[in-house]
Amino acid sequence: MLKLMGFFAKAEDNRVELNTNIHIEIVFKSLTNEFASVRTTNNLGNKALTLTQLMKELQSYELMLNGGKSIQEKLKANLAVGPSSSKGK
């Protein structure tokens, strides 16, 4: 999501006008299959979301998928533990 926000800012800096619907469409197209139900819910409910509302919904869904932890928290926990490696001689 941060990469997309950077892309949107760069487009704006270059005077490219992307309306909210374009932002949201780009975000939906960038989502992994894990977020398919968010896409479906949005399409079926015909919700009119702002980019900020969509980001909040995606963060909430991410927390639900990961047992209350964000992906960043899970990555930090995995890095702290590290993969087990055994070197044979």
C-alpha positions as CSV (number, residue, x, y, z in Angstrom):
1,M,0.0,0.0,0.0
2,L,2.9,2.3,0.8
3,K,4.3,1.8,-2.7
4,L,0.9,2.7,-4.2
5,M,0.7,5.8,-2.1
6,G,4.1,6.8,-3.4
7,F,3.0,6.1,-6.9
8,F,-0.1,8.3,-6.4
9,A,2.0,11.1,-4.9
10,K,4.5,10.9,-7.8
11,A,1.7,11.0,-10.4
12,E,0.2,14.1,-8.6
13,D,3.7,15.8,-8.6
14,N,3.8,15.2,-12.4
15,R,0.4,16.8,-12.7
16,V,-1.4,13.6,-13.6
17,E,-5.0,13.7,-12.3
18,L,-6.2,10.4,-10.9
19,N,-9.6,10.6,-9.4
20,T,-10.6,8.6,-6.3
21,N,-12.2,5.9,-8.4
22,I,-9.0,5.3,-10.3
23,H,-7.0,5.2,-7.0
24,I,-9.5,2.6,-5.6
25,E,-9.4,0.5,-8.8
26,I,-5.6,0.4,-8.8
27,V,-5.6,-0.6,-5.1
28,F,-8.1,-3.4,-5.8
29,K,-6.2,-4.7,-8.8
30,S,-3.0,-4.8,-6.6
31,L,-4.5,-7.0,-3.9
32,T,-3.6,-10.6,-3.5
33,N,-6.1,-13.4,-3.6
34,E,-6.4,-13.3,0.2
35,F,-8.4,-10.1,-0.2
36,A,-10.8,-11.4,-2.8
37,S,-13.7,-11.2,-0.3
38,V,-13.0,-7.5,0.3
39,R,-13.3,-6.9,-3.5
40,T,-16.4,-9.0,-3.7
41,T,-18.1,-7.3,-0.7
42,N,-17.3,-3.9,-2.2
43,N,-18.6,-4.8,-5.6
44,L,-21.8,-6.4,-4.3
45,G,-22.5,-3.7,-1.7
46,N,-21.8,-1.1,-4.4
47,K,-20.0,0.9,-1.7
48,A,-18.7,4.4,-2.5
49,L,-15.5,4.4,-0.5
50,T,-12.8,7.0,-0.2
51,L,-9.2,5.9,-0.5
52,T,-8.8,6.4,3.3
53,Q,-11.9,4.3,4.1
54,L,-10.6,1.5,1.8
55,M,-7.2,1.6,3.5
56,K,-8.9,1.2,6.9
57,E,-11.0,-1.7,5.7
58,L,-8.0,-3.4,4.3
59,Q,-6.0,-2.9,7.5
60,S,-8.9,-4.3,9.5
61,Y,-9.2,-7.3,7.2
62,E,-5.4,-7.9,7.4
63,L,-5.6,-8.0,11.2
64,M,-8.5,-10.4,11.1
65,L,-6.5,-12.7,8.7
66,N,-3.4,-12.6,10.8
67,G,-4.9,-13.2,14.2
68,G,-4.7,-9.5,15.3
69,K,-1.2,-8.9,14.0
70,S,-0.3,-6.8,11.0
71,I,2.0,-8.2,8.3
72,Q,4.8,-6.0,9.5
73,E,4.4,-7.4,13.1
74,K,4.4,-10.9,11.8
75,L,7.5,-10.3,9.7
76,K,9.3,-8.7,12.7
77,A,8.4,-11.7,14.8
78,N,9.6,-14.1,12.2
79,L,12.9,-12.2,11.7
80,A,13.5,-12.2,15.5
81,V,13.1,-15.9,15.7
82,G,14.8,-16.5,12.3
83,P,14.8,-19.7,10.3
84,S,16.4,-22.7,11.8
85,S,19.4,-23.9,9.9
86,S,21.6,-26.8,10.5
87,K,24.9,-27.1,8.8
88,G,26.1,-30.6,8.2
89,K,29.8,-31.5,8.0
